[in-house]
């Protein structure tokens, strides 16, 4: 099984090493291809820098990723990286996309804006199953909890593989012993996502967009995450709606 590990936090994020270990625990042949710089909030955008018609990529070594794992820093968004991988730009196309582990949650309908989720949705449109993983803290301490949840989740998903299935996993930043479990959840009305903003003076800031207007007792990903559950949500990639009633469109004249 060929596994693409990517993210939107950039190639220097320790979350990449977590997903490398997840892929290896599943017996995967791993390729790490992550943005050279922070691409938070890029959704599934297909933007990047090209050189002679090819997306620029150089060898890199993310923190904690052992020698022997092929690693690339790509001057592109995670959506474009996944698209390029699906089309054989980095060797054999992947059978699985693992994206993250993101710093901060990606919950609710705000996942529309997430580069972490955007990579998985891009893979899904090419028939590649994927899992986006996020830790609900801007400065996570319990990467091992995310690792354990991701391995358990992927083993469940792979027991009944589905090409093009996109899954989103959010994990509380808690010790594994303090976690209530992994629970299927629906998307909150908005939720939370992050965006990377470059200021005109050259500074950088990461902005979190969130809307804590969900009931603490409902079954949304936002609410369950706040109550100590890791949440798993299956997300459909873009599809046409052929069932909603719509009258004929009549041009003037």
N, C-alpha and C positions, 0 to 999 in steps of 0.2 A: 504494500500500500504506500503510495507516494503522498506525502503530507506537506502542504505549503503552510508555513508559520509566518504570519505577518501581523501588523498592528497599525494603529494610527498615532501612537505616542513617539514613534521613531526608533531607529536602530539601537539607541543607547538605553532603551528601557529594560529593566530586569524582568519584566513580564514575558519577554520572548523566551528566556531560558526556562521559565515555568512550562510553557507550551511545548518546548522541545522535549522536556521530560515526559510530558503527557503523550506526545506522539511516539516516543521511544517505548513507553509502557504499553502502547497499543501495537508495537511491532512495526512501526512505520519507518520508511526511508524519508528522512527529513531534509527539506530545503527551507532556510530562513531567508526571506526577501522582504525587507521592511523599509519604510520611508527613511531617507537620509536625515530628514528633519521632522519635527512635530507636524502632523497632519490632522490633528483633532478637529472634528467638525466638518470634515471634507465629504461626508456622506459617501456616495458611490461615484464621486466625480472622477473623470478620466483626464487628469491634468498631470503634466510632468515635463521634464526637460529632455530634449532629444539631441542626439549627435549623429549626423549622417543617417537620419531616419530611424534611429534606434534609441529606446529609452536608456538614459545613462545609468549604469550600475557598476559599482566597484566592490571588491571584497572587503568585508568588515567582520569584526568579532564582537557581537553583543556581550555585555557582562554576564558571566556565568554559563555561557554556551561553550561546551567543550570542543577542543580541536577534533577534526574529523567530520564535523557537521558543516555542510556548505552554507555560507552566509554571505548575503549581499545587502549593501546599502543602495537603495534605488531612489533616484531623484524623481519621485512620483508619489501620487496618492495611493492608499491601499486598494482602492477600486481599480486603478490602472494596473497596479502590480498583479492583482488577481487575474485581470483580463489577460495580461501578457503571459502569465503562467499557464492559464487555460489554453492559450494558443501556442504553447511550446516554446516561448521566448527563453525560458530558463531550463530547458531540457524536457524530459517527459512531463506531460500535463499532470497535475495533482489529482488524486482520487478523493482528497479531503482537504478542506481549508480550516485551519485553526487560527483565530484572530484574537489578539490581546497579549497578555492579560492587561486590560485597560486600567489605568488609574482613575477611579471614580466610576459611578454607576452609569449604565445605559439602559434606561427604563422607559416604559410608556411609549406613546406615539412619537416622542422626541427621538426615538431610535432612527427616525427618518434622517436626522442630521448627523448621525454617528459614523465616523470613518471605520470604526471597529466593526460595526454591524454592516456597513456598506460593502466591506470586503466579502463577507459571507453571502450577502444578497447577490453580489456580482458573480460569485462562484455558482450560486443556485441557478442563475439564468443560463449557465453553461452546463447544467446537469451535474454539478459537483456539490456533494453534501458538505456542510460547514457548521462550525460552532464558534460563536463570538463569546468571549469570557471577559467579565469586568469585576473588579474588586471595589466595593462601595466606600472608597476613601481616596482623597487626593494624595495621601502619603501612606500607602498601605504598609502594614506590618506583618500580615499573615498570608504571605504568598502560598504557603504550604496548604492552607485551607482551600484556596482556589484550585490548586493542583489536584487535590484529592477529589473535589467536586467535579472537576473537568474530566478526570479519568473515569469516575463512576458514571457520569452522564454519557460520555462517549461509548462506554461499554454497553449501556442500555440502548443507545441509538444504533450502534453497529450490530446489535443482536437482530435488528430488523432494518437493514439498510434501505435507504430511500434516496436515489439520485435526485439532486436538486433540493433536498430538504435543508432549510436554514433554521438554526436554533440559536437562541440568545440566553446565556446564563449569567445571572448576577449573583455575586457572593458577598455576604457581609464580611467586613474586616474583623473577624473574630477567630479565636482559637477553634480548631476543629471540634474539640470537646464541647464548646459553647454553642455550636451550630444546632439549630432545631431540625435540620434535614434539608433535602432538596424537594421543592414542590412546584408542580405545574401552575402557571399563573397566566392570567390575561393581561394585556397591555393596559396601563393606566391611561387616563385621558390625555395627560401630557407626559409626566415623569421627569427625567433628567438626562441631559447629554452635555458634552463638553465641546468647546470650540477654541481653536488657537488663533489668536489675533496678533498681528504684527503692528506695533505703533510706528508712527512716522519718524520718530527719532531713533529708530533701530531697536528699541526695547521690545520685549515679548511678554504676553500675558495670556493665561488660559482662563477662559470664562466658562462657568457652569450655568447652563440654563435649566431651571427647575421650577416646578409648580407643586408645592406640597398641599394640594387641595383635595387629596383623596382621603376617604374615611379610613381611620386606622384599623377598622374591622372588616374591610372588604377584601376581595381575593385578587387584587391587582398586584403586579410585580412590585410597584412602588411600596404599597402597604405591607406586603408580606416580607419584603426585604428589611423594612424598618422594624419588623417584629422578630428578626433573627433567622429567617428562612433564606436559603439560597433559592432563587426562582429560575424556572426554565420555561421559556416561551418559544413556540414554533411560529415563525413568521413567513408569510407568503411573499415571494418576490412579485414584482409588478405583473399583473394579469389584466386582461380586458374584462369589462363587465357587460356581458351580453344578455343579462336577464332583466335589468331595471327598465321599466316602461319609459319610452321616449317617442314623442310624435315625430313626424317627418319634418325635415328642415326645408323650408321653402325660400328660395331666393327671390328678391324683389324683381318685379317686372315679369 
